[in-house]
Amino acid sequence: MLAGRYDEAELEPPLLDDDGIIAIVKAMLARTGRPPLANPIHHLVRDGLRPIDRSLPGVGHEATDGASVWYRWTADVRELGRRVKHGHAHALLFNEDHNEADAILATAELALPTCVLSRYASADAAAQDALHSPIWLLHQQFERRRTVIERYFLVS
Ligand SMILES: [Zn+2]
């Protein structure tokens, strides 16, 4: 999905562009004053949102009403981080015209923000600091952002 294969993922293409999603996450990081790779609960709380570690009845995935974020708890710290970030992504986009693809892209941007990605030579290197994101998601974000960076700066 992060590579742009929306048909395979049976998702509508995102409504927001890369720059828009990067800017939304960057603004949240500035607003909350916590390091980009901090525990996402700190970002959520500092952003004025209430974390609720159970899913809404009838909703199997993360959800938000713009004030609270619901997510299923798991002992897997990386997967828990992804769930919190995905709920936060939906909250960040709550007042935007957005779809699930936008929320997934924003989750990847929260997992490894573009502003810190260039510090790392690989996704595996980033994984040593990005303790609250699944390894597979870091790989997808790393590949996706590197492609975008190469497209803009290395190809004339
Ligand atoms: Zn979602």
Boltz pocket constraint, residues with backbone or C-beta under 6 A from the ligand:
constraints:
  - pocket:
      binder: B
      contacts: [[A, 61], [A, 62], [A, 86], [A, 90], [A, 100], [A, 103]]
      max_distance: 6.0
